[in-house]
């Protein structure tokens, strides 16, 4: 069923129009006059702000701007400026204000008329209020048309034009009335935008904003309703019901009334878990048009599935043939992706638009003997009724006659499996009303006027649908998960799915699980994907056989690397070629459709094509060359990641203790470029790291690479993948490595567990690191492990142990000359002192750590220092300074994409706000922290944030919702056995019937 939009969703509110906006008569005027009333009343000429005079003078300007271009009498303006008690010389003062404004504004803007005044002749958009009205109208139009994305964007721009309180600083009863009206309108627009946020599924993100708004406007039931819906859709049903309870109590206490019916109905729907509330509404797909059957085309497959977007796109291009010389659609894609099937299907559908015939030929361009154009033209001419004796011999004459015969006709030509553009050009119709469909493995960028379509594999839903059509609904329904495994093993390639499904359909004793098990072995998969004269491997061999030697080598070696895709610099390392030459080779592979261009400068293999490339590499490349290619790739990632680490952390000695690389990495102009590289390459880097875990010679470098890329865990960007990679490295290190290698591998895993809030596991691992590092004489992991054990001891309330570990860490870091490491341990020791009541010492230690970071230009770790200092200053009662330090840290963490620390800093800011009794500010900070920390940081940290959020909600009167937060925090602490459970248990009130 359709899911309704948020209950009571308002239309985009309207407001009375403001003065008519007209362009001035003078076209030579260069500086545009602009006005603002959605904030202080101001005027600008170009970028220069004008002096609009005293508050009363600005009140006059505001009254005129809000008169919709109509004339205001002197009496009306006097009443607007002074109300019921105007001064004795009010009329004279009014005329003085008008005279002064006229001198400041452009000629003809402020006009005198019938004893009154008016503002006329403003340009479009000259008044911010008029701009908001236009944007609101545009948003409503977009929403009515179903374009919610555009409507939200437009409303966001409209709301962004408010610059504080409307008519700020303007005196008078009239201004106050208009302020109330404009603020009400702003809230209506905001509610409408938030309503569309929920319709678009952005409920989790909206909770924070709605929490702050309900605190600021506690009696506004629409905001409460939206907050309830957002919480419910975020999986927080109890909090949603608590909002209703808070609302009912507040309305009863303040106004003596019950919530309005819409709010009560929403509560009941939440109580019964109405499925219609669960997700936002979505538009229904357009029904597909019935296929049309042509006369001279190959039969369309009866089980054609999916490809709706491509069918629509190609159908539109073919329909445009009328009135044009021709419409050419060149379909490119790897073998087996379904180019011919799609082209034939589209041609059948388009038959009605080409009543004079449809021509078809297989140009055999993927084979060794492609069809000659003159031969094809001969067959076409005969099909069009040309006598054999009238067909000339030369290609040029046949092409000319072909175009002449087509003149005045409406014919569709399907040129299947073309070799290149040169083969196709003579076969294209050149007359109005005709069209050609071309399929090829080569992207025909040199085919003039072509509408290029790159055909990709099927979506999982389309693939499963095709598999089900061939195998049968009954067999698939009982083993749906196994069927999904089969189509995934086929890489969602239509040919592979058709072969696998046909094999299963022909073997009634097989189950879908049996087929899935056969396809699970990557080394055997291509051999399994053949049935009769159909074989995936044979399809790929046709394309591989046409490659130049340099392309074939690149195809083989690049297929060895794990990862979703590969960049040009990384590919250059694999091939040991310059980047420019590497890109040329890769683009050649893209043109053959054996490799896809994932994005500018990035390339990827289809899963089955990669298996084929690796088989070719094992067959055609010696083992030394294969190993050398992957070793160069590992060197590239290690050298580049080490460079990123050094840029992000100036002075950190880790890079001096990493394995030496033979292949150079990339150099970056600044921190942003370095950071962008790390997060862009994250999945590829981790994949290559895991791939290198099995090699004795590559394992130490792989471990060092993961250590250098620790931001992928600490930032919260790739925590699960990072931890899985660390586990794989540790398993290999325990099998084949010595204590040095094992200590470093174990340190990366301990680091991941600290980031994930799994402190007991991390502490055990760090303890082992210290033992192994001592055995190996490797002081670096020992110092990191001591630092980690110190902060873990703090989290677990073992402050004496924590101080001992951190003191030793400081000593180790000083021995290594690692100043940033020393600063980190000092900041952590500050928190130990804070926990033991040594507030002054805590402030001094954090200050010392921050100053070390700052002296070395280490801005990101300097943010960690500011975080520690902010906590110490909070406890010492210096709340304004604490907030300043934490806000400085927050800016750096956000800019550095450190989501874990961004969320924790918001949490600490909420603590500062609560200490300062700024509860309405604390609540959205804590809400945003919950959103940022979703899925990262661990449950213990989430419990801490929920506890603080409960205090903030209590401060703004939302006590029932606070109880829900505390109950959830208590559940977390009890499950973890955390000491914090006792304090939270005292906050949780006995359950009450709502």
NORZIWO-V652496 format. One record per residue. RES is the residue in one small letter. BURIAL is b if it has 24 or more other ideal C-beta (glycine too) atoms within 12 Angstrom, else e. Layout:
BEGIN
RES,BURIAL + RES,BURIAL
END
This chain:
BEGIN
x,e + x,e + x,e + x,b + x,b + x,b + x,b + x,b + x,b + x,b + x,e + x,b + x,b + x,e + x,b + x,e + x,e + x,b + x,b + x,e + x,b + x,e + x,e + x,e + x,e + x,e + x,e + x,e + x,e + x,e + x,e + x,b + x,b + x,b + x,b + x,b + x,b + x,b + x,b + x,b + x,b + x,b + x,b + x,b + x,e + x,e + x,e + x,e + x,e + x,b + x,e + x,b + x,b + x,e + x,e + x,b + x,b + x,b + x,b + x,b + x,b + x,b + x,b + x,b + x,b + x,b + x,b + x,b + x,b + x,b + x,e + x,b + x,e + x,b + x,e + x,b + x,b + x,b + x,b + x,b + x,b + x,b + x,e + x,e + x,e + x,e + x,e + x,e + x,e + x,b + x,e + x,e + x,b + x,b + x,e + x,e + x,b + x,b + x,e + x,e + x,b + x,b + x,e + x,b + x,b + x,b + x,e + x,e + x,b + x,b + x,b + x,b + x,e + x,e + x,e + x,b + x,b + x,b + x,b + x,b + x,b + x,b + x,b + x,e + x,b + x,b + x,b + x,b + x,b + x,b + x,b + x,b + x,b + x,b + x,b + x,b + x,b + x,b + x,b + x,b + x,e + x,e + x,b + x,e + x,e + x,e + x,e + x,b + x,e + x,e + x,b + x,b + x,e + x,b + x,b + x,b + x,e + x,b + x,b + x,e + x,b + x,b + x,e + x,e + x,e + x,b + x,b + x,b + x,b + x,b + x,b + x,b + x,e + x,b + x,b + x,e + x,e + x,b + x,b + x,e + x,e + x,b + x,b + x,e + x,b + x,b + x,b + x,b + x,b + x,b + x,b + x,b + x,b + x,b + x,b + x,b + x,b + x,b + x,b + x,b + x,b + x,b + x,b + x,b + x,b + x,b + x,b + x,b + x,b + x,b + x,b + x,b + x,b + x,b + x,b + x,e + x,b + x,b + x,b + x,b + x,b + x,b + x,b + x,b + x,b + x,b + x,b + x,b + x,b + x,b + x,b + x,b + x,b + x,b + x,e + x,b + x,b + x,b + x,b + x,b + x,b + x,b + x,b + x,b + x,b + x,b + x,b + x,b + x,b + x,b + x,b + x,e + x,e + x,e + x,e + x,e + x,e + x,e + x,b + x,e + x,e + x,b + x,b + x,b + x,e + x,b + x,b + x,e + x,b + x,b + x,e + x,e + x,e + x,e + x,e + x,e + x,b + x,e + x,e + x,b + x,e + x,e + x,e + x,e + x,e + x,e + x,e + x,e + x,e + x,e + x,e + x,b + x,e + x,b + x,e + x,b + x,b + x,b + x,e + x,b + x,e + x,e + x,b + x,b + x,b + x,b + x,b + x,b + x,e + x,b + x,b + x,e + x,e + x,b + x,b + x,e + x,b + x,b + x,b + x,b + x,b + x,e + x,e + x,e + x,e + x,b + x,b + x,b + x,b + x,b + x,b + x,b + x,b + x,b + x,b + x,b + x,b + x,b + x,b + x,b + x,b + x,b + x,b + x,b + x,b + x,b + x,b + x,b + x,b + x,b + x,b + x,e + x,b + x,b + x,e + x,b + x,b + x,b + x,b + x,b + x,b + x,b + x,b + x,e + x,b + x,b + x,e + x,e + x,e + x,b + x,b + x,e + x,b + x,b + x,e + x,b + x,b + x,b + x,b + x,b + x,b + x,e + x,b + x,b + x,e + x,e + x,e + x,e + x,e + x,e + x,b + x,e + x,e + x,e + x,e + x,e + x,e + x,b + x,b + x,e + x,b + x,b + x,b + x,e + x,b + x,b + x,e + x,e + x,b + x,b + x,b + x,b + x,b + x,b + x,b + x,b + x,b + x,b + x,b + x,b + x,b + x,e + x,b + x,b + x,b + x,b + x,b + x,b + x,b + x,b + x,b + x,e + x,b + x,b + x,b + x,b + x,b + x,b + x,b + x,b + x,b + x,b + x,b + x,b + x,e + x,e + x,b + x,e + x,b + x,b + x,b + x,b + x,b + x,b + x,b + x,b + x,b + x,b + x,e + x,e + x,e + x,b + x,b + x,b + x,b + x,b + x,b + x,b + x,b + x,b + x,b + x,e + x,e + x,e + x,b + x,b + x,e + x,e + x,b + x,e + x,e + x,b + x,b + x,b + x,b + x,b + x,b + x,b + x,b + x,b + x,b + x,b + x,b + x,b + x,b + x,b + x,b + x,b + x,b + x,b + x,b + x,b + x,b + x,b + x,b + x,e + x,e + x,e + x,e + x,e + x,e + x,b + x,e + x,e + x,b + x,b + x,e + x,b + x,b + x,e + x,e + x,e + x,e + x,e + x,b + x,b + x,e + x,b + x,b + x,b + x,b + x,e + x,e + x,e + x,b + x,b + x,b + x,b + x,b + x,b + x,b + x,b + x,b + x,b + x,e + x,b + x,b + x,e + x,e + x,e + x,b + x,b + x,b + x,b + x,b + x,b + x,b + x,b + x,b + x,b + x,b + x,b + x,b + x,b + x,b + x,b + x,b + x,b + x,b + x,b + x,b + x,b + x,b + x,b + x,b + x,b + x,b + x,e + x,e + x,e + x,e + x,b + x,b + x,e + x,b + x,b + x,b + x,b + x,b + x,b + x,b + x,b + x,b + x,b + x,b + x,b + x,b + x,b + x,e + x,e + x,b + x,b + x,b + x,b + x,b + x,b + x,b + x,b + x,b + x,b + x,b + x,b + x,b + x,b + x,b + x,b + x,b + x,e + x,e + x,e + x,b + x,e + x,e + x,e + x,e + x,b + x,b + x,b + x,b + x,b + x,b + x,b + x,b + x,b + x,b + x,b + x,b + x,b + x,b + x,b + x,b + x,b + x,b + x,b + x,b + x,b + x,b + x,b + x,b + x,b + x,b + x,b + x,b + x,b + x,b + x,e + x,b + x,b + x,b + x,e + x,b + x,e + x,b + x,e + x,b + x,b + x,e + x,e + x,e + x,e + x,b + x,e + x,e + x,b + x,b + x,e + x,b + x,b + x,b + x,b + x,b + x,b + x,b + x,b + x,b + x,b + x,b + x,b + x,b + x,b + x,b + x,b + x,b + x,e + x,b + x,e + x,e + x,b + x,b + x,b + x,b + x,b + x,b + x,b + x,b + x,b + x,b + x,b + x,b + x,b + x,b + x,b + x,b + x,b + x,b + x,b + x,b + x,b + x,b + x,e + x,b + x,b + x,b + x,b + x,b + x,b + x,b + x,b + x,b + x,b + x,e + x,b + x,b + x,e + x,e + x,e + x,b + x,e + x,b + x,b + x,b + x,b + x,b + x,b + x,b + x,b + x,b + x,b + x,b + x,b + x,b + x,b + x,b + x,b + x,b + x,b + x,b + x,b + x,b + x,b + x,b + x,b + x,b + x,e + x,b + x,b + x,b + x,b + x,b + x,b + x,e + x,b + x,b + x,e + x,e + x,b + x,e + x,b + x,b + x,b + x,b + x,b + x,b + x,b + x,b + x,b + x,b + x,b + x,b + x,b + x,b + x,b + x,b + x,b + x,b + x,b + x,e + x,b + x,b + x,e + x,e + x,b + x,b + x,e + x,b + x,b + x,b + x,b + x,b + x,b + x,e + x,b + x,b + x,e + x,e + x,b + x,e + x,b + x,b + x,b + x,b + x,b + x,b + x,b + x,b + x,b + x,b + x,b + x,b + x,b + x,b + x,b + x,b + x,b + x,b + x,e + x,e + x,e + x,b + x,e + x,b + x,b + x,b + x,b + x,b + x,b + x,b + x,b + x,b + x,b + x,e + x,b + x,b + x,b + x,e + x,b + x,e + x,b + x,b + x,b + x,b + x,b + x,b + x,b + x,b + x,b + x,b + x,b + x,b + x,b + x,b + x,b + x,b + x,b + x,b + x,b + x,e + x,b + x,b + x,e + x,b + x,b + x,b + x,e + x,b + x,b + x,b + x,b + x,b + x,b + x,b + x,b + x,b + x,e + x,e + x,b + x,b + x,b + x,b + x,b + x,b + x,b + x,b + x,b + x,b + x,b + x,b + x,b + x,b + x,b + x,b + x,b + x,b + x,b + x,b + x,b + x,e + x,b + x,b + x,b + x,b + x,b + x,b + x,b + x,b + x,b + x,b + x,b + x,b + x,b + x,b + x,b + x,b + x,b + x,e + x,b + x,b + x,b + x,b + x,b + x,b + x,b + x,b + x,b + x,b + x,b + x,b + x,b + x,b + x,b + x,b + x,b + x,b + x,b + x,b + x,b + x,b + x,b + x,b + x,b + x,b + x,b + x,b + x,b + x,b + x,b + x,b + x,b + x,b + x,b + x,e + x,b + x,b + x,e + x,e + x,b + x,e + x,b + x,e + x,b + x,b + x,e + x,e + x,b + x,e + x,e + x,b + x,b + x,e + x,e + x,e + x,e + x,e + x,e
END
